[in-house]
Amino acid sequence: MCASRRNMCPFVNREPDSMNIRKLLTKDVVSLNLKGTDKEEVIEEMITLLVDAGRVENRKAAQKAIWDRERKMSTGMQNGIAIPHGKSDCVESLVVAIGIHKTGIDFQSLDQQPAHFFIMTISPANRTGPHIQFLAEISRQLNDATTRDRILKVSSKDEVIEILAGG
């Protein structure tokens, strides 16, 4: 279990049925230029974003959650989107990181195309609602080719957040 200082963090979404992308996505959990050259490196880079931002304190628990899920089936979707995710008691509420890889990497995606957009989520083991709600909202945004093109051209993390928050 992670330390209890999380209870004071402003990004925590305490309302189980509400979804505020702007509270979940802050500049410290967005990477415009992922450097990893394969699935393992990108996943570790995304976990580092969450750890460095103070969203996850127990790195090993986060790694286990993500890799346990990834071993069941690749979370590489289609249209250049990958959604590595997992459930763990190392978080009390949904945590999210977004990464962009300009050239794309092989993520064993359903359509066999390189992944450019990475949305990592870790949610509490006993709560499904916020996780599903967030993924539905982000998927709705990223299913639009124009939105994906806009995100690949951004020059700031604020622009990514604005686009994904529906701006």
LUMLUM-46230 format. One record per residue (C-alpha): chain; x, y, z. Coordinates in nm, 3 decimals. Layout:
BEGIN
SITE chain      c1      c2      c3
SITE     A       X       Y       Z
...
END
This chain:
BEGIN
SITE chain      c1      c2      c3
SITE     A   0.000   0.000   0.000
SITE     A   0.132   0.345  -0.083
SITE     A   0.183   0.610   0.181
SITE     A  -0.117   0.807   0.298
SITE     A   0.005   1.149   0.185
SITE     A  -0.194   1.084  -0.134
SITE     A  -0.503   1.188   0.058
SITE     A  -0.384   1.550   0.040
SITE     A  -0.308   1.551  -0.333
SITE     A  -0.529   1.786  -0.537
SITE     A  -0.547   1.554  -0.840
SITE     A  -0.734   1.280  -0.656
SITE     A  -1.079   1.225  -0.801
SITE     A  -1.288   1.151  -0.494
SITE     A  -1.624   1.145  -0.672
SITE     A  -1.674   0.793  -0.812
SITE     A  -1.908   0.903  -1.090
SITE     A  -1.739   1.223  -1.199
SITE     A  -1.468   1.254  -1.461
SITE     A  -1.252   1.563  -1.475
SITE     A  -0.982   1.510  -1.734
SITE     A  -0.820   1.842  -1.642
SITE     A  -0.763   1.722  -1.284
SITE     A  -0.623   1.388  -1.397
SITE     A  -0.404   1.531  -1.674
SITE     A  -0.150   1.781  -1.558
SITE     A   0.177   1.876  -1.725
SITE     A   0.379   1.652  -1.493
SITE     A   0.210   1.338  -1.633
SITE     A   0.235   1.429  -2.001
SITE     A   0.534   1.352  -2.222
SITE     A   0.549   1.503  -2.570
SITE     A   0.857   1.307  -2.674
SITE     A   0.875   0.952  -2.545
SITE     A   1.224   0.816  -2.610
SITE     A   1.169   0.440  -2.572
SITE     A   1.235   0.227  -2.877
SITE     A   1.021  -0.071  -2.775
SITE     A   0.719  -0.164  -2.564
SITE     A   0.919  -0.231  -2.247
SITE     A   1.106   0.099  -2.260
SITE     A   0.792   0.304  -2.326
SITE     A   0.600   0.137  -2.044
SITE     A   0.887   0.200  -1.802
SITE     A   0.908   0.562  -1.921
SITE     A   0.535   0.607  -1.855
SITE     A   0.562   0.452  -1.507
SITE     A   0.850   0.691  -1.438
SITE     A   0.623   0.983  -1.528
SITE     A   0.373   0.868  -1.265
SITE     A   0.640   0.806  -1.002
SITE     A   0.820   1.137  -1.065
SITE     A   0.487   1.323  -1.044
SITE     A   0.416   1.164  -0.706
SITE     A   0.108   0.984  -0.836
SITE     A   0.259   0.641  -0.765
SITE     A   0.494   0.580  -0.475
SITE     A   0.538   0.204  -0.512
SITE     A   0.705   0.161  -0.851
SITE     A   0.727  -0.219  -0.824
SITE     A   0.354  -0.250  -0.753
SITE     A   0.276  -0.027  -1.052
SITE     A   0.507  -0.230  -1.276
SITE     A   0.346  -0.553  -1.162
SITE     A  -0.005  -0.420  -1.231
SITE     A   0.082  -0.299  -1.581
SITE     A   0.287  -0.604  -1.682
SITE     A   0.036  -0.854  -1.539
SITE     A  -0.230  -0.699  -1.763
SITE     A   0.003  -0.670  -2.064
SITE     A   0.097  -1.041  -2.041
SITE     A  -0.271  -1.137  -2.071
SITE     A  -0.311  -0.947  -2.397
SITE     A  -0.138  -0.651  -2.559
SITE     A  -0.302  -0.318  -2.488
SITE     A  -0.200  -0.191  -2.831
SITE     A  -0.528  -0.093  -2.991
SITE     A  -0.557   0.058  -3.337
SITE     A  -0.508   0.399  -3.500
SITE     A  -0.172   0.436  -3.325
SITE     A  -0.319   0.411  -2.974
SITE     A  -0.193   0.199  -2.685
SITE     A  -0.357   0.190  -2.343
SITE     A  -0.132   0.009  -2.097
SITE     A  -0.329  -0.019  -1.776
SITE     A  -0.363  -0.213  -1.457
SITE     A  -0.522  -0.234  -1.116
SITE     A  -0.331  -0.208  -0.791
SITE     A  -0.374  -0.120  -0.428
SITE     A  -0.076   0.115  -0.466
SITE     A  -0.324   0.388  -0.568
SITE     A  -0.639   0.505  -0.394
SITE     A  -0.785   0.661  -0.706
SITE     A  -0.729   0.657  -1.080
SITE     A  -0.391   0.789  -1.196
SITE     A  -0.312   0.868  -1.559
SITE     A  -0.010   0.947  -1.777
SITE     A  -0.013   1.043  -2.145
SITE     A   0.281   1.001  -2.379
SITE     A   0.341   1.079  -2.744
SITE     A   0.599   0.899  -2.956
SITE     A   0.644   1.096  -3.278
SITE     A   0.786   0.810  -3.487
SITE     A   0.583   0.533  -3.323
SITE     A   0.686   0.192  -3.190
SITE     A   0.569  -0.166  -3.230
SITE     A   0.324  -0.235  -2.946
SITE     A   0.168  -0.553  -3.090
SITE     A  -0.137  -0.345  -3.182
SITE     A  -0.457  -0.498  -3.319
SITE     A  -0.404  -0.330  -3.656
SITE     A  -0.027  -0.410  -3.660
SITE     A   0.050  -0.036  -3.694
SITE     A   0.302   0.152  -3.478
SITE     A   0.166   0.316  -3.163
SITE     A   0.212   0.693  -3.122
SITE     A  -0.030   0.771  -2.838
SITE     A   0.011   0.608  -2.498
SITE     A  -0.246   0.640  -2.225
SITE     A  -0.139   0.466  -1.905
SITE     A  -0.385   0.421  -1.622
SITE     A  -0.358   0.254  -1.285
SITE     A  -0.670   0.227  -1.077
SITE     A  -0.751   0.077  -0.739
SITE     A  -0.807  -0.297  -0.749
SITE     A  -1.157  -0.263  -0.607
SITE     A  -1.290   0.021  -0.829
SITE     A  -1.382  -0.006  -1.195
SITE     A  -1.605   0.295  -1.267
SITE     A  -1.356   0.584  -1.298
SITE     A  -1.115   0.370  -1.501
SITE     A  -1.381   0.272  -1.755
SITE     A  -1.523   0.624  -1.767
SITE     A  -1.183   0.780  -1.830
SITE     A  -1.091   0.530  -2.102
SITE     A  -1.425   0.585  -2.274
SITE     A  -1.373   0.961  -2.278
SITE     A  -1.012   0.946  -2.399
SITE     A  -1.103   0.686  -2.662
SITE     A  -1.382   0.910  -2.786
SITE     A  -1.131   1.193  -2.828
SITE     A  -0.859   0.981  -2.992
SITE     A  -1.088   0.795  -3.231
SITE     A  -1.102   1.116  -3.433
SITE     A  -0.818   1.129  -3.689
SITE     A  -0.816   1.510  -3.679
SITE     A  -0.761   1.503  -3.303
SITE     A  -0.475   1.256  -3.338
SITE     A  -0.314   1.474  -3.606
SITE     A  -0.352   1.784  -3.387
SITE     A  -0.186   1.608  -3.093
SITE     A   0.110   1.493  -3.302
SITE     A   0.172   1.859  -3.396
SITE     A   0.147   2.018  -3.051
SITE     A   0.434   2.214  -2.907
SITE     A   0.325   2.219  -2.543
SITE     A   0.184   1.987  -2.281
SITE     A  -0.093   2.239  -2.218
SITE     A  -0.209   2.192  -2.578
SITE     A  -0.238   1.814  -2.531
SITE     A  -0.443   1.861  -2.216
SITE     A  -0.666   2.117  -2.383
SITE     A  -0.731   1.892  -2.683
SITE     A  -0.804   1.582  -2.470
SITE     A  -1.021   1.776  -2.228
SITE     A  -1.243   1.862  -2.522
SITE     A  -1.107   2.205  -2.605
END
